[in-house]
Amino acid sequence: MSAILAFEDVRFDYAGRTALAEISFAIAAGERVALLGRNGAGKSTLMRLVTGLLRPAAGVVRVGDWRTADVRPDELARRVGSLFQHADQQLFARTVAADVAFGPRVTGVAPADIPARVARALAAVGLTAVAEEHPYDLPPPWRKLAALAGALALEPPLLVLDEPTAGLDRRARARVSEALGACADRGTALLVITHDLGFAAETLDRALVLENGRLARDAALARLLDDAERVEGLGLAVPPLARLSAALALPGRPLREREVARALAERCRV
């Protein structure tokens, strides 16, 4: 299967200082990937390389059959939906609905199809009721959801998201997890920067770990979370359900809420 996103021996420098070096990996359609690492490890730089805001000093970044260095960021938006950590910077229209519609409109989606895309995206993040409000009249967590809706409305082959659950309550986090899972089920590849390993365990399957600008690990997320010392060494916390699953030696070491509940129910029947 051809890759939706591929890094081929990529290096990037800031003013002579190497920020990323020898980065190689590929992500296929429908894959759910967490990008993990300490602050300063290079995660945001990698995201900007994917979206075309930066160009590699060496190596190649590909989105499908496009080399990102050869394509403008606005053109890449046809294939890459993005959410940056400071989502306020992505909101500028007079209503939430207009903001969500902007991406599909400028990337050439047929005008007749845009309202349905906007409606689907707003419903996915729970913002249908505020569609006609100004984005900056919303509380900050809802602004992040509005910016995420804009990325979802593009219905792209790849979503690249930076801390999509930061500041969200449990209900909103669950809604984001469900929305992203539905995208992946339809074939969208996910690359998600997150410090929220509970959300990652519920939503994602694979982990890329950056350390000092290098790819230190590429493994199943479940395998990584099974190594508490390794996770804590990244400045992260093993989520409670993963700890419970390990402590009780549940079969298959499930991480997701439904799977842990099912395993516990089976244990109680024995």
N, C-alpha and C positions, 0 to 999 in steps of 0.2 A: 504494500500500500504506500502511495506517495505521501510525503510529509506535507502537512499544512504549514509548519514552521520548521526551519532548519538553521542552525548555527554551525558554520564550518570553520573551525580554528580561528575564532574571532578574537581580535584585540582592540581595545579602545584606550586612548590616553587622554588625560586632562593636563594640559600645560606641561607635557613631558613626564607626567606621573601615570604609570599604568594602572587603570581602573579595572579592566578586565583583560584576561590573558588566556589563550588556548581554550576557548569555550567552544565545545562541540556537543550538540544534542539535536534530536529531531522529535517533533510531536505530530502525531497522526490525527485524522478526523475523529472527533468524539472523545479524545483523551482528556483526562481531568488532572491537571498538573499543578502542584503547589511549588512556588519558588520561595525558598527559605534561606535565612541567613541573618547574621547580626546586622545592625545598622552600619552602613559603610561598606558592606560586603560587595556591593555592585548591583543590587537588584533593580534599583530605579534606572541605573544606566542601561542595564540590559533591556528594560521595558522601552526606553526611549530609542534604542536601536531597532526594536521590533516595529515601533510606530513610525520610524523614519525621521524622528526629530534629531537623531544623531546618526552618523555614518561611521562604520568601523575603520580603524586605522589599518587593519589587516584582516584577512579572511572575508567570508561572505555570510550575510544574513538573507535568507530566502523566505518569502511568504508565498506558498505555492510555487509557481514557476517564475515569480518576480524576484529580482535582486533588489532589496530595499534601497541600496545606494543609487539605483537607476530610476527610482520612482518618487514623486513628490509625496509628502505626508497626506495631502488631501486626496491623492489618488489611492494611497494605501488604505484609506478609510473605507474603500469599497470591500476590502478583505479583512480589515482589522478593526474591531470595536474596542475602544479603550476607556478605562476609568482611572484617573490619576488620584493620588492620595488626597490632594487638596481639590476636591471635586467642585468647589465654588468657582474655580477658574474656568470650568467648562460650561457654566450657565450664563446666558446673556439675553435671552429672549424675554418678551413681556409676559408670557404665560408658560406654564409648565408644558402644556401640549405643544406650543410653538417651538419650544426648545427641543423637545423630543423629536419633532418633525424635521428639524433643521438638517440633521445628518442624512436621512433618506432623501430629502429634497436635493441637496447639493451633490449627492453621489449618483443621481440619475434614476432613482426609483420612479416608476410611473406615478404621476400625481394621483390617479384614481386609487392607487394601492396604499398611499401614505396614511390616510386616516385609520385604516385597519391595523397597520403596523403600530401606530401610536397607541391605539386602544389596547392592543395585546401587550405592549411593553409596560404601559401604565398599570394594567391589571396585574401583571406579573410581579410588580413591586409594591402593589397596594396603594397607588396614588390616583386612581380614577377619580375620586371625589374632589381632588384639588387640581384637576387638569387646567382650569381657567384662572388659577391664582398665579401671582407673580412668584417666580422661584425664590426670590429673596425675602418673601413674606413667610416662607416655610422655616421650621426649625432646622438647624444644621444637619441632623441625621436624615431628614427628609430630602434635603438638597442633594445629599449623596445618593439617595435612591432615585431622585430625578435625573441625575447625571448618568446613573447606571441604566435607567430606562432609555436614555438617548443612545447608549451603546447597544442595548438589546434591539432597539428599533432598526438598526442597520441590518440585523439578521445576517451577520458576517460568518465566514468560515472559521474565524479566530476571534476570541475575546481575551484581552490582556487587561487584568484588573489589579489595581494597587490598593490593598487594604479595603476591600469592599464592605466589610462589616464593622469598620471602626466607628464607634459611637452609637451603634444600633443596639436596641434591646433584643431580648431573646426572640420575640415574635417576628421582628423584622429580619433578624438573622436567619430564622427558619424560612422566611419567605424568599430571601435571596438564595439560600441553598436550594430550595425547590425550583426557583426560576433557572438557576444555572444548571441544575441537573436535567431539566427539561431541554435546555439548549444542547447539552452534551448528547442526550438521547437522540436528538435530531441530527447529530453529526458535527456540531460546533466544537472545535478544540478550545480548551480552557487553559490559560496560564495565569495563575493567581498568586500575587505577592500577599502574604499574610503572616501575622504573628498570632492569629487566632486558630490554634491547632484543634480546638473543639469543632469549629466550623470546617476546617480542612478535613478532619476525619469524617465528618458527616457528608462532605460534598466531593472530595477529590480522592484520587487513587495513587498518584505517583508524586515523588518528591525530588526536586532538583535543589541541591544545597550549595550555596556559594560561600566560600571562605577566602577572604583576602583577594577577591577578584578572580578566583579560579573555581571551577566546578569540582567540588570536593566529593559529591556523592550524587548518584542517580539511581534511585531505588524505589520499590513499592513503599507508599507512605506507611502502611501497616508495619513493614519491617523496620522502618526508621523509628516509629513510635514505640516499638518493642524494646528499643535501646534508650532507656531513660537517661543514662549518663550522657549519651551523645546528644539527645535533644536539649538537655539542660545546659550542655556546653555551648549551644547556640543561643543561649539566653532565652529559651522558650520553655514552656511548661507542658508536660504530658497531660492531655485532657483527662478529666475524671473517669469517663467511660473506658478509656484505654487502660488506665490504672486498674480499674475494677476487673476488666476482662483478663488482664495479666495476673492479678492477685488471685482470682478464682480459677485460673487456668481454663477458661472457657474454650471449647473446641473451636479451632480456627481463629482464636483471638479476635472476635468481632469488635468493630470500632463504632459503628453507627447505632443510633438509639434503638431502632426496630430490631436490628440483628442481635444486639445485646439482650434486649427484652425477650426475644425468642429463645436465645440460648439459656437464659435464666429460667424461663418457663419449662424448658426441656429438663434442666437440672432438677427443678422442683418435682418433676414427675418421677424421677428415678428413685 
